[in-house]
Amino acid sequence: MTAWWRITIAAEIVGNATACLEVLLAHIKERNQFGRSLATLQALQHRLALLDVLIEGSRWLTYRAAWSGASSEEAAVAVAHSVAAGRRTVRECHQICGALGLTTEFDLHMWTMRIRALCGEAGGLFTTQVDAGRFRWRPSSAVVAP
């Protein structure tokens, strides 16, 4: 039962992180700085590409965990990766948008607050990573000492 809960948390983080990235992309495409669109700045493109890779990795780990029938190990890995990706997405989006990301006129605040709540509900980054490690490297019961 805990594995399915972890998968749903991971899936919701992925959805909210995707929405954050879409809002940010729309913003930087229309905002001009230094006489050109922010979307044309290579440094921002690299940061956004990294976010996209992290979010897609979380999406596929979540799909795999659900497809496998919610094995404890795969669910723990999916939620750990999703929490890390969600936290990174929130940090990068707010750093790129600045104070605009916290205003109620800009939709970014809705997704970031939800991601923060979901990360807390999952137990935080450290706890989810420790759980993933415990499931991954637990001692095998099949090995018996002579």
C-alpha positions as CSV (number, residue, x, y, z in Angstrom):
1,M,0.0,0.0,0.0
2,T,2.9,2.4,0.8
3,A,4.4,1.8,-2.6
4,W,1.2,3.0,-4.4
5,W,1.2,6.0,-2.2
6,R,4.8,6.8,-3.2
7,I,3.9,6.3,-6.9
8,T,1.0,8.8,-6.7
9,I,3.2,11.4,-4.9
10,A,5.9,11.0,-7.5
11,A,3.3,11.3,-10.3
12,E,1.8,14.4,-8.8
13,I,5.2,16.0,-8.4
14,V,6.0,15.2,-12.0
15,G,2.8,16.9,-13.2
16,N,3.3,20.0,-11.1
17,A,7.0,20.3,-12.2
18,T,5.9,20.0,-15.8
19,A,3.4,22.8,-15.2
20,C,6.1,25.0,-13.6
21,L,8.3,24.5,-16.6
22,E,5.6,25.3,-19.1
23,V,4.7,28.5,-17.2
24,L,8.4,29.5,-17.1
25,L,8.9,28.8,-20.8
26,A,5.9,30.9,-21.7
27,H,7.3,33.7,-19.6
28,I,10.8,33.7,-21.0
29,K,9.5,33.6,-24.6
30,E,7.6,36.8,-24.1
31,R,10.1,38.7,-21.9
32,N,12.8,40.8,-23.5
33,Q,16.1,41.7,-21.9
34,F,19.2,43.3,-23.5
35,G,17.2,43.8,-26.7
36,R,16.2,40.1,-27.3
37,S,14.0,37.4,-25.9
38,L,15.2,35.6,-22.7
39,A,14.5,32.3,-24.5
40,T,17.4,33.0,-26.8
41,L,20.0,33.2,-24.0
42,Q,22.1,30.0,-24.1
43,A,22.7,29.9,-20.3
44,L,18.9,29.8,-19.7
45,Q,18.5,27.2,-22.4
46,H,21.0,24.9,-20.7
47,R,19.3,25.2,-17.3
48,L,15.8,24.5,-18.8
49,A,17.2,21.5,-20.7
50,L,18.5,20.1,-17.5
51,L,15.1,20.6,-15.8
52,D,13.4,18.9,-18.7
53,V,15.7,15.9,-18.4
54,L,15.2,15.6,-14.7
55,I,11.4,15.8,-15.0
56,E,11.3,13.2,-17.8
57,G,13.5,10.9,-15.8
58,S,11.1,11.2,-12.9
59,R,8.2,10.6,-15.3
60,W,9.7,7.3,-16.6
61,L,10.7,6.1,-13.2
62,T,7.2,6.6,-12.0
63,Y,5.8,4.8,-15.1
64,R,8.2,1.9,-14.5
65,A,7.2,1.7,-10.8
66,A,3.5,1.6,-11.7
67,W,4.0,-0.9,-14.5
68,S,5.9,-3.3,-12.3
69,G,3.0,-3.5,-9.9
70,A,4.3,-1.1,-7.4
71,S,7.4,-2.9,-6.1
72,S,8.7,-1.2,-3.0
73,E,12.1,-0.6,-4.5
74,E,11.0,1.0,-7.7
75,A,8.4,3.1,-5.9
76,A,11.0,4.4,-3.5
77,V,13.4,5.2,-6.3
78,A,10.7,7.0,-8.3
79,V,9.6,9.2,-5.4
80,A,13.2,10.0,-4.4
81,H,14.1,11.1,-7.9
82,S,10.8,13.1,-8.2
83,V,11.4,14.9,-5.0
84,A,14.9,15.9,-6.1
85,A,13.7,17.0,-9.5
86,G,10.7,18.9,-8.0
87,R,12.9,20.8,-5.6
88,R,15.4,21.6,-8.4
89,T,12.6,22.8,-10.7
90,V,11.2,25.1,-8.0
91,R,14.6,26.6,-7.3
92,E,15.5,27.2,-10.9
93,C,12.1,28.6,-11.9
94,H,12.1,31.1,-9.1
95,Q,15.7,32.0,-9.7
96,I,14.9,32.7,-13.4
97,C,11.6,34.5,-12.8
98,G,12.8,36.4,-9.7
99,A,10.1,38.0,-7.5
100,L,7.5,37.6,-10.2
101,G,7.2,33.9,-9.4
102,L,5.8,34.7,-5.9
103,T,3.0,37.1,-7.0
104,T,-0.6,35.9,-7.4
105,E,-0.8,37.3,-10.9
106,F,1.8,34.8,-12.1
107,D,0.7,31.1,-11.9
108,L,4.1,29.8,-10.9
109,H,3.3,30.2,-7.2
110,M,0.5,27.6,-7.3
111,W,2.7,24.9,-8.7
112,T,5.7,25.6,-6.5
113,M,3.7,25.6,-3.3
114,R,2.1,22.3,-4.2
115,I,5.5,20.8,-5.1
116,R,6.9,21.9,-1.7
117,A,3.9,20.4,0.1
118,L,4.2,17.1,-1.8
119,C,8.0,16.9,-1.1
120,G,7.2,17.4,2.6
121,E,4.5,14.8,2.5
122,A,6.9,12.3,0.9
123,G,9.3,12.8,3.8
124,G,11.8,15.2,2.2
125,L,14.8,14.6,0.0
126,F,17.0,12.9,2.6
127,T,14.4,10.5,3.8
128,T,13.2,9.4,0.4
129,Q,16.8,8.8,-0.7
130,V,17.6,6.7,2.4
131,D,14.5,4.7,1.8
132,A,15.4,4.1,-1.8
133,G,18.9,2.9,-0.7
134,R,17.5,0.6,1.9
135,F,15.2,-1.1,-0.5
136,R,17.9,-1.3,-3.2
137,W,20.7,-2.7,-1.0
138,R,18.8,-4.7,1.7
139,P,20.5,-7.9,2.7
140,S,19.1,-10.9,0.8
141,S,17.3,-13.5,2.9
142,A,18.4,-16.1,0.4
143,V,22.0,-15.9,1.5
144,V,22.6,-18.1,4.6
145,A,25.8,-18.1,6.5
146,P,27.4,-21.6,6.8
